[in-house]
Amino acid sequence: MKLITAIIKPFKADDVREAISELGVSGMTMTEVKGFGRQKGHTELYRGAEYVIDFLPKAKLEIAVSDELAEQVVEAICKAAGTGQIGDGKIFVTNLEQSIRIRTGETGNDAL
C-alpha cells in the first residue's frame, strides 16, 4: 500500500477528488494548510499599508491506495491539479505499512 500526500492549490481540490473517484478511490482526507516553496509569497496592500504574505494557502490531500493503483492516482492528481503556473504543488508517495478499518477490523487493502 502507498500513502499519497499532495499539496495543491485549494481551488483544485474538487477537481482532484473527481479525478481519483473515477479510478475507484473511495476516500481522501483534506486539510487546509499554509506554506511556501519556490513561489515564496507575495505582498498585499491593506488600508494603505503593504504586508508580506510568506505562507500561502494550500490544500493537503492524503490518499491511501493499493500499490497497483498508486501510479494512476499520481497521474490523475498531476492532470487535475496542474495549472502550469508556479505554486501548483508537490506530491509525495510513501510506503504504508498497515491500515485498519476500525468499525469492522478489516486490515490491509481490504481496509481501504
C-alpha positions in Angstrom: 0.0 0.0 0.0 1.0 3.6 -0.6 0.2 6.9 1.1 0.0 9.7 -1.4 0.3 13.2 0.0 -0.4 16.0 -2.4 0.0 19.7 -1.6 -2.1 21.6 -4.2 -3.8 24.9 -4.8 -7.1 24.9 -2.8 -9.4 25.6 -5.7 -8.2 22.4 -7.4 -9.2 20.0 -4.6 -12.6 19.2 -6.1 -11.1 18.5 -9.5 -8.7 16.1 -7.9 -11.5 14.4 -5.9 -13.5 13.8 -9.0 -10.4 12.5 -10.9 -9.4 10.0 -8.3 -13.1 8.9 -7.8 -13.2 7.9 -11.4 -10.3 5.5 -10.7 -12.2 3.8 -7.9 -10.6 5.5 -4.9 -13.2 5.7 -2.2 -11.6 8.1 0.3 -9.4 11.1 0.8 -8.5 13.4 3.7 -8.1 17.1 3.0 -6.5 19.6 5.4 -6.2 23.3 4.8 -2.6 24.3 5.3 -0.2 27.2 4.6 3.2 27.0 3.2 5.7 28.2 0.6 8.2 26.8 -1.8 9.8 28.5 -4.8 6.7 30.6 -5.1 8.0 32.3 -1.9 5.0 34.5 -1.1 3.7 37.9 -2.2 2.9 41.4 -0.9 -0.6 42.7 -0.4 -1.9 46.2 0.2 -4.3 46.6 3.1 -5.6 50.1 4.1 -2.6 51.7 2.5 0.0 49.6 4.2 2.0 46.9 2.4 2.1 43.4 4.0 4.3 40.5 3.1 2.4 37.2 2.9 5.0 34.5 3.4 2.7 31.5 3.8 0.2 30.9 1.1 -3.0 28.8 1.5 -2.8 25.3 0.1 -4.8 22.1 0.4 -3.1 18.9 1.7 -4.6 15.7 0.4 -3.9 12.3 1.9 -4.9 9.3 -0.1 -4.2 5.6 0.9 -4.2 3.3 -2.1 -3.1 -0.2 -3.2 0.3 -0.5 -4.8 -1.3 -1.3 -8.1 -3.4 1.9 -8.1 -0.7 4.4 -6.9 0.8 5.4 -10.2 -2.6 6.0 -11.8 -3.6 8.2 -8.8 -0.4 10.2 -9.0 -1.0 10.8 -12.8 -4.7 11.8 -12.1 -3.6 14.3 -9.4 -1.0 15.8 -11.7 -3.6 16.3 -14.5 -6.3 17.6 -12.3 -4.2 19.9 -10.1 -1.9 21.3 -12.7 -2.3 24.8 -14.0 1.1 25.3 -15.5 1.8 28.1 -13.1 4.3 28.3 -10.2 2.9 27.0 -7.0 0.9 24.1 -8.4 2.3 22.0 -5.6 4.1 18.7 -4.9 3.2 15.0 -4.5 4.9 12.7 -2.0 4.4 8.9 -2.2 5.4 6.8 0.9 5.0 3.2 1.8 2.1 2.4 4.1 2.7 -0.5 6.4 -0.7 -1.2 7.7 -4.3 0.1 7.5 -7.2 -1.0 9.8 -10.9 -0.2 9.4 -11.9 0.5 13.0 -15.6 -0.5 12.5 -15.0 -4.0 11.0 -11.4 -4.8 11.9 -10.5 -5.3 8.3 -6.8 -4.8 7.6 -4.5 -4.1 4.6 -6.1 -3.4 1.2 -9.5 -4.5 2.5 -9.5 -1.6 4.9 -9.0 0.9 2.1 
